[in-house]
Amino acid sequence: MQKILLMHHFDRELVEYLKYIAQQKRASDLTVEAYSTDLQLFNKFLRDNQIIGGITRVHVRKYIHHLSFLRQSPKTINRKLSTLRSFFRYLREQQKIENNPTANINSQKEPVVLPKFLQQNQVLSALSQLDGKDDVNLRNSLIILYLYGCGLRVSELVNLQINNVDLYRCQIKVLGKRQKERIIPLPKALVKKTNDWFVLRQAWVQNRTGDSKFLFIDKKGKELTRSGVYSIVSKALGSVAEKGKTNPHILRHSYATHLLDSGADLVAVKELLGHLSLNTTQIYTHISSQRLKKTYQQAHPRARLK
């Protein structure tokens, strides 16, 4: 008899899978939580539809159709399908099922959406508004600089530890997705500002018992949260950027775009960003190409000939 995942085993296998990706794959807490949510929603769909036997490809297809009916975006559906693929691939590797029910189920076609980014003068304007005001603004301007000057993800920023900041070598060691380490150079201006922050930070750390290992903390000496960084960046960019361009990730997009605009090698940018695939980095070349075309259309006399 063919081995398939039975509904009454789903919860048990889900717990084991989440343990596996956390411990063996070293997935972040956020990733584990996201996978758990996706799989629980799939489980709920099956139960709501009174599926009591084994889970098959038919059920996965019906679930994808259900998500489309709910008007979820192709990107969201593909993310949830990716979670299911990973879960059932794990079960097959563990020899708990014979066939993966997500096999031969195509991903949804996603429209190409180019990342938004800021102009360099917008970033400089946001930084100038924070300069020389008070202790908090020094820290906040440094957060902007690390996101824009190093292309960090928010999770990488809040988890950046003091012992991974090497001011002598002008570099930081970052732990990215799937616990992949990468080295990112620090501009000299950022080294000086980080040094200033170290002095101020020491005074803030004294407000708590024991030193915090994280680079960025609040006035009580506690490490910053993701939501705290979102709030800081949104406020800093609010007066210089239009709506939809005030989240921290916009600074990472700007970092990549400006590097390529200045002639940086695509493979080097991939490594700096910590992308697993060059295809992910390639999207920024489209932005640079579009900007070149726009400049040509606006500036070259032949472009205006009819």
C-alpha positions in Angstrom: 0.0 0.0 0.0 1.3 3.4 -1.0 2.5 5.6 1.9 0.7 9.0 2.1 0.2 11.6 4.8 -3.0 10.9 6.7 -4.9 13.8 8.1 -4.8 12.5 11.7 -1.0 12.5 11.5 -0.7 16.1 10.1 -0.3 17.9 13.5 2.4 15.5 14.7 4.3 15.7 11.4 4.0 19.5 11.4 5.7 19.7 14.9 8.5 17.4 13.8 9.0 19.4 10.6 9.2 22.8 12.4 11.7 21.2 14.8 13.7 20.0 11.8 14.0 23.3 10.0 14.8 25.2 13.3 17.5 22.8 14.4 18.9 21.1 11.3 18.3 23.9 8.7 19.0 26.6 11.3 16.0 28.6 10.1 15.3 31.9 11.9 12.4 32.2 14.3 10.5 34.4 11.8 10.9 31.7 9.1 9.7 28.9 11.4 6.7 31.1 12.4 5.8 31.8 8.7 6.1 28.1 7.7 3.9 27.2 10.7 1.2 29.7 9.8 1.2 28.5 6.1 0.9 24.8 7.0 -1.8 25.4 9.7 -3.8 27.3 7.1 -3.5 24.4 4.7 -4.5 22.0 7.5 -7.6 24.2 8.3 -8.6 24.2 4.7 -8.5 20.4 4.6 -10.5 20.0 7.8 -13.1 22.6 6.7 -13.6 20.6 3.6 -13.9 17.4 5.7 -10.8 15.7 4.2 -10.4 12.7 6.5 -8.1 10.3 4.5 -4.7 10.8 2.9 -3.6 14.1 1.4 -3.1 13.9 -2.4 -2.3 16.2 -5.3 -6.0 16.8 -5.8 -6.2 18.4 -2.4 -3.2 20.7 -3.1 -4.7 21.8 -6.4 -8.0 22.6 -4.7 -6.2 24.6 -2.0 -4.4 26.6 -4.7 -7.8 27.2 -6.4 -9.2 28.3 -3.0 -6.4 30.8 -2.5 -7.0 32.2 -6.0 -10.8 32.5 -5.2 -9.8 34.5 -2.1 -8.0 36.9 -4.5 -4.6 36.3 -2.9 -1.8 37.6 -5.1 0.3 35.1 -7.2 3.3 36.0 -5.0 1.4 35.0 -1.8 0.1 31.8 -3.4 3.6 30.9 -4.6 5.0 31.5 -1.2 2.4 29.2 0.4 3.0 26.6 -2.3 6.7 26.8 -1.6 6.1 26.0 2.0 4.0 23.0 1.1 6.7 21.7 -1.3 9.3 22.0 1.4 7.1 20.2 4.0 6.2 17.3 1.7 9.8 17.0 0.4 10.9 16.6 4.0 8.3 13.9 4.5 9.6 12.0 1.4 13.2 12.3 2.5 12.2 10.9 5.9 10.4 8.0 4.0 7.1 8.9 5.5 5.4 9.3 2.1 6.2 7.8 -1.3 5.1 10.6 -3.6 5.2 14.3 -3.1 1.6 15.7 -3.7 3.0 19.0 -4.7 5.0 17.5 -7.6 4.0 18.8 -11.1 1.9 21.6 -9.6 3.0 24.8 -11.4 3.7 28.1 -9.6 1.4 31.1 -10.4 2.7 33.5 -13.0 3.8 36.6 -11.1 3.9 40.1 -12.7 7.4 41.6 -12.7 7.4 44.4 -10.1 10.6 46.4 -10.1 11.8 47.3 -6.6 11.3 50.9 -5.5 14.3 52.9 -4.5 15.3 56.4 -3.3 17.6 58.9 -5.0 20.9 59.5 -3.3 19.9 63.1 -2.5 16.8 61.8 -0.6 18.9 59.6 1.6 21.4 62.4 2.3 18.5 64.8 3.1 17.1 62.3 5.6 20.5 62.0 7.2 21.1 65.7 7.4 17.8 66.1 9.4 19.2 63.7 12.0 22.7 65.2 12.2 24.0 66.8 15.4 20.7 66.9 17.3 20.9 64.4 20.2 22.0 60.9 21.2 18.9 59.2 19.7 19.4 60.9 16.4 23.1 59.7 16.3 21.9 56.1 16.7 19.0 56.6 14.2 21.3 58.1 11.5 23.7 55.2 12.0 20.8 52.8 11.5 19.9 54.5 8.2 23.6 54.3 7.2 23.9 50.6 8.0 20.8 49.8 6.0 21.8 52.0 3.0 25.6 51.8 3.3 25.7 48.0 3.8 22.4 46.9 2.3 21.3 45.0 5.4 17.9 43.4 5.9 16.1 44.6 9.1 16.6 41.1 10.7 20.3 41.3 10.0 20.5 44.8 11.5 18.8 44.0 14.7 20.8 40.8 15.1 24.2 42.4 14.3 26.4 41.8 17.4 29.3 44.0 18.7 31.8 41.2 18.2 30.9 41.1 14.4 31.8 44.7 13.9 35.5 45.1 13.0 36.4 48.8 12.8 40.1 48.0 12.4 39.5 46.1 9.2 36.5 48.3 8.3 34.1 45.5 7.9 31.2 43.7 9.5 30.2 40.0 9.5 26.5 39.5 8.9 24.4 36.4 9.5 21.8 36.3 6.7 19.1 34.0 5.5 19.6 30.3 6.1 22.4 31.3 8.6 24.7 32.2 5.7 27.6 34.5 6.7 29.0 37.3 4.6 31.5 40.0 5.0 30.5 43.6 4.1 33.0 46.5 3.9 32.3 49.6 6.0 32.8 53.0 4.4 35.3 55.2 6.4 32.6 57.7 7.3 30.6 54.8 8.8 33.6 53.6 10.8 34.0 57.0 12.4 30.3 57.3 13.2 30.2 53.7 14.6 33.1 54.7 16.9 31.1 57.7 18.2 28.1 55.4 18.8 30.3 52.9 20.8 31.0 55.7 23.3 27.4 56.7 23.6 26.2 53.2 23.6 28.3 52.4 26.7 26.4 55.0 28.7 23.1 53.5 27.6 24.2 49.9 28.5 24.9 51.0 32.1 21.1 51.4 32.5 20.8 47.6 32.4 22.2 44.6 34.2 24.9 43.1 32.0 26.1 44.2 28.6 23.9 43.7 25.5 25.7 41.8 22.7 23.8 43.6 20.0 25.1 46.7 18.3 21.9 48.7 18.3 20.0 49.2 21.6 17.5 51.6 23.1 18.1 54.0 26.0 17.3 51.3 28.5 20.1 49.1 27.1 17.8 46.6 25.4 18.2 45.4 21.8 16.0 47.1 19.2 13.1 45.2 17.7 12.2 44.9 14.0 9.1 47.1 14.7 11.3 49.6 16.4 13.6 49.9 13.4 10.5 50.2 11.0 9.3 53.1 13.2 12.7 54.9 13.2 13.2 54.6 9.4 9.6 55.5 8.5 9.9 58.7 10.6 13.3 59.6 9.1 12.2 59.0 5.5 8.7 60.4 5.9 9.6 64.0 5.0 11.9 63.1 2.0 10.1 60.2 0.3 6.7 59.6 -1.1 4.2 57.2 0.4 5.3 53.6 -0.1 9.0 54.4 0.1 9.6 54.8 3.8 10.2 51.2 4.9 13.7 49.9 5.8 13.9 47.6 2.8 13.7 50.6 0.4 17.2 51.5 1.7 18.5 48.0 0.7 16.9 48.4 -2.7 18.6 51.8 -3.0 22.0 50.4 -2.0 21.8 47.7 -4.7 20.5 50.1 -7.4 23.1 52.8 -6.7 26.0 50.2 -6.7 25.0 49.0 -10.2 24.4 52.5 -11.4 28.0 53.2 -10.4 29.3 50.3 -12.4 29.6 47.6 -9.7 29.9 44.0 -10.9 26.6 42.0 -10.6 28.2 39.0 -9.0 29.8 41.2 -6.4 26.5 42.9 -5.6 24.9 39.5 -5.2 27.5 38.6 -2.6 27.1 41.9 -0.8 23.3 41.4 -0.6 23.6 37.8 0.5 21.4 36.6 -2.4 21.4 32.8 -2.9 20.7 33.2 -6.6 22.0 35.7 -9.2 18.5 35.8 -10.7 17.3 37.7 -7.5 20.0 40.3 -8.0 19.3 40.6 -11.7 16.1 42.5 -11.0 18.2 45.6 -10.1 19.8 45.6 -13.6 16.3 46.2 -15.0 16.0 49.3 -12.9 19.4 50.6 -14.1 18.4 49.9 -17.7 15.1 51.7 -17.4 16.9 54.7 -15.9 19.4 54.8 -18.7 16.5 54.7 -21.3 14.7 57.5 -19.5 17.9 59.6 -19.4 18.4 59.0 -23.1 14.8 59.9 -23.9 15.0 63.1 -22.0 18.5 64.2 -23.0 19.5 62.9 -26.4 18.3 65.0 -29.4 17.7 61.9 -31.7 15.4 60.4 -29.1 12.9 63.3 -29.7 12.9 62.9 -33.4 9.6 61.7 -34.9 
